[in-house]
Structure formats: structure tokens, C-alpha cells
Amino acid sequence: MPKIKINNLEVRADEGTTILQAAKEHNFKIPTLCYYPDLDIKSDCRVCVVESVGQEKLVTACSTPIYEGMEIKINSPRAQNARKAIIEMILANHDANCTACVRNTNCELQNLSDHLGIVHNRFETIYEKKPNDTSSPSLIRNHSRCIKCGRCIDACKTIQDISVLEFSGRSHEVEVGPAYHKDLADVFCTYCGQCSTVCPVGAIMEKSDVEKVWQAIDDSSKHVVVQVAPAIRVSLGEELGMQLGSIVTGKVVAALKMLGFTKVFDTNFTADLTIIEEGHELIHRLKNGGKTPLITSCCPGWVRYAEHKFPDLLENLSSCKSPQQMFGALAKTYYAQRESIDPKDIYVVSIMPCTAKKYEAIRPEMSVNGEDPDVDAVLTTRELAKMIKQIGVDFDNLREQKFDKPDEVTSGAAAIFGATGGVMEAALRTVKEVVEEKPLEKLDFDTVRGYEGIREAEVEIKGETLKVAVAHTLANAKKLAQDIRDGKSPYAFIEVMACPGGCVGGGGQPYGTTREKQRDRIHSIYQVDRLMKIRKSHDNAAVSNLYSSYLGDPSGELAHKLLHTKYTKRS
């Protein structure tokens, strides 16, 4: 371990470690901007420059490895002045109307400016207002706020292997966006939103439904109901200043009722329903020689990817709608009948960790009557946090409340939908027990848990070995899909989630989400499961009652009409 000096303090660090990593290990903080823990190192912005004694030029801490005897000065006058000049030049070509920005008070550029003590910019402003790209159903690109750090380009390329975004132009005319200056709606974008979570400023953000939801709540003719996805309960607290991974289920319910929603339901209820439908679909395919492997379909980013890139595999996708859309369909049929409300007066809002859910909600097939959407508005974790802040709720000190019935009754199997491998494990708990007609000896399927990009496992069901696989990120999904296309896939069942870590790492989650934060949220998700009285979807009595009183048999005529969908081959 080389011995080095940082600000005259002698320390040791692993060989090959960068200056930035070594400094962090010993509690020195070096400012960064283009650097992001889970992305490739570019050293483009030069904000992390430090002085290395004996070298004429300043060096970038994010990309320079340490060596024996190295002496580093993090905050020398040269380094400080260089950083300040870089930030001032960025600000000179940046929309500085901070109070109108979604990232106000939570902006990395704003924080750096404050840290460096920039009060007056020494450079002349050359900023020109450019039109926003609002073509996408999920995302908005604000060209005027882009600082050309390249993080979004890396996320699209490295995490998803799609490369929708790229640099174009030269010098100060350089821009970030799709090729040939096209809008997002005119290129192949899955609307996953990973670009928005890594953006240090407000250059890419979700297309907000906040005002639309406020209007619905204030409309006395509307019966406004809201559903809360599994991953929200382990991430919303973080966005509101609580400890990372805090489980805030009861506080979320209380806050939503304070916001004015008529009823607050749990998406976990329809996640249990999804498992019943998908589990029976898998059993049917295995027994009757149907198309395998069966691939999960609850991730709209993955569905859109498959429709465009692997249209020949659409028969492999489960026909089940996502839990979000199952809830919307039932809200405007079963719930409307039960409460004697005209479906047109019911306004369904979803709280989701995912920007692609906004796209899913407007898909034309996601409508029971063919006219009105089953889900009227989708709010991300970030948008809900904004609404809570707008009305001044002291979230940390809220008294917990329960979801409204029947969604008050859910299972731990539904809760783990929020983590990569969770849908697979939930399905296996039901499929194995239903097929073998006896209680499970071991409830946890540890082999499908973990953070590897692709995980495979073998499950023994009634004397037969079932091979399954789990993939998160579209780059990994592509590998499994290509194997199916090439006839090399040995699996019967595959789970795919477009976002790293699954829904806990969704594009609508708190800004600055990293692998480390995703793992903490996943840990909390499994803690929620362990604390549940019911841990298998088919043991949910409320779901069983729904079948017996309204839906009929799983995958029956009415269940198929309301809870299943179709896919479209797209160019």
C-alpha cells in the first residue's frame, strides 16, 4: 500500500487507487461534477483538480492514480482558483433562474458555486434561451440548463446499452441530445429516466403531473384515489431528509391523506394479483407446451425495449398487465361498482419510482372502455416529495396510518417487487406451493437474490428442475434476449427490470441514486417482507375474495379482459 501525503497528512491507500478514492477513504472531500460513482471516469469538467507536488500542471483527482511518495494539496490557491474559474465559465452559459428549476436547493452546480464562494461571476454571460424538448410522455430536456458533463450519455450507454444521447457540435457550441438534433419522441428511447437521476442539474427531468393532480384533488366532482408502489416506502423518506432506506409506509399513507386524496391504496394488492395471474400463466405454459421462457412484463421500459429490439420474442412476454395498470383497471370497474360511482368520475393517481410508468399509463391498450385511461396521472417519488413540501407537512413526525381496504391486506411477496429478483421470488413462492400442493419447506429463494447483472438459479418443483434467470438493466436483458433468439436459452422463466437494482433504482427515485443506495433500499425491502404476516401472494384472503366475488377463475374470461394486455411489434 503506497504511502502518500494529503494536505500534509501521511496516509496509505491501495495501489491503483485514484486520488479521489484515496481522499474519500481518509475523509477528505474533493469537489466533483462530471464524476459519478457508477459511471465511466471521463475527467472532462476538471472541477476535481488538485496540486501534486513536483508536477507543473494540476491533475484530475478522479482519474489520476496514486504512487509511493505522492504529495497532494487539495485546497492550494492554484487548485481553488482553477475550480472557481471552471464553475464561473459554466455559469456564464447556464440558465441561472434557479428558483424556477426543479433542482433548486438540490443542485450540484448550485452547491459547488456556494462551496467555492462565487458571488459575482468574472465572466460575461453568453447564455441564450433554447426551447425545451417536451415530446416524450415521460421526460423533459431543458437545453438551457445542460452543462455538458456527459453523465446522461454514459448512463444511456453504459447502463442501458441504448446510446440515445450523444455529444454533437464543437467548442462552446457543443450540445447533448439525440443524433441530428432530434427530439426524444423521434428516436428509440425507453423513457427509463436513468439519465435524469444522474444529471447534476435540472437539464433532464420527469414530465411533471403535479399540477394536474392538484387540479383533480380540488375538483369536487372527482373521486381521487391513489396507489403506492412497493419501492416508494423505502425511498421517499430519503428524499424528505430521513435516513437512507427508512421504511415509511404508514407515513406515506398519512401524508397522502393530508394532501387530499379520497382513498389511499397499496399497489402491493395488485402485485399479489399479478403473481396469481402470472403464476398460473407459467404453470399453463409448462403443462401445455406453451412458449418459453416466460418473461415478466411489469416493467414498461423493458416492454418498450422488447417491442422495438426483439419483436420476435413478444410471445414470450407474459400477457399480464403491470400492478399499476391492474389497479387502474379494477378501480374503474370493480371499485366503481362496489362504491356506486361513475367510472368517469374516478381519477386514479399512481406513485411510482419510475418515469416509464408515465408512458405506460398513456398506452392506448391500457383502457377498459377504450376511451379513458385506467391510470390518469403518475407521480414519481420526487414529485410526491415536492407536493408534500408544498403543503408544509412535517413528514418525519407524522403519525402512521393504514391503507384503505381491501388493499390494506397485502403480502411480503408483493413488497419485494421493488427489488431485482423480487418478482421471480414472489412467483416461485406461489408456483412451487400450488403445483406441489403442500406448504413450502423454505420460503426465501436466496438464489435469485443479489446484485449481479444476470443471476441464474435452479428450482426443484415436483421432481423437475426449473431453470430461471433474473436480469436488471437493459444491457443485461439484451444478452438473455439474444440467447433466446439464438435458441441457446435454457430457462423456463426470466425476470427483467430495466433499472439497476430494480424499481429501487428507478428513474423517478431521488437524485443521485447509486448502487450503494440501491443496496440499502433492497435491504429494507426484504425487511418489509420479513415483517409481514402474509408472505405468499396466494395466501392473501382479500385477493381470493376478489376472485370469488368478481373476477372468477385466475386467467378466466373477466380476469383476462381486465388484467391482461397485448404487445405491438414496432420498427
TAZIMO-V756437 format. One record per run of one state. SS is the DSSP state (alpha for helix, beta for strand, coil for the rest). FROM is the first residue (numbers start at 1). LEN is the number of residues. Records with the same first field share a line. If there is no record, write none. Layout:
SS = FROM-LEN + FROM-LEN
This chain:
coil = 1-1 + 7-2 + 14-4 + 26-23 + 53-6 + 61-4 + 66-5 + 74-3 + 93-5 + 101-7 + 116-17 + 134-5 + 142-1 + 146-5 + 160-6 + 169-2 + 174-1 + 178-1 + 182-2 + 187-7 + 199-5 + 207-3 + 219-4 + 229-1 + 235-1 + 240-9 + 260-3 + 267-1 + 289-5 + 296-4 + 310-1 + 318-2 + 321-2 + 332-2 + 340-3 + 353-3 + 362-15 + 391-4 + 398-14 + 419-3 + 437-9 + 449-5 + 462-2 + 473-1 + 486-7 + 498-4 + 506-9 + 532-5 + 540-1 + 552-5 + 565-7
beta = 2-5 + 9-5 + 18-1 + 49-4 + 59-2 + 65-1 + 71-3 + 133-1 + 139-3 + 166-3 + 175-3 + 204-3 + 223-6 + 263-4 + 294-2 + 317-1 + 320-1 + 346-7 + 377-4 + 454-8 + 464-9 + 493-5 + 564-1
alpha = 19-7 + 77-16 + 98-3 + 108-8 + 143-3 + 151-9 + 171-3 + 179-3 + 184-3 + 194-5 + 210-9 + 230-5 + 236-4 + 249-11 + 268-21 + 300-10 + 311-6 + 323-9 + 334-6 + 343-3 + 356-6 + 381-10 + 395-3 + 412-7 + 422-15 + 446-3 + 474-12 + 502-4 + 515-17 + 537-3 + 541-11 + 557-7
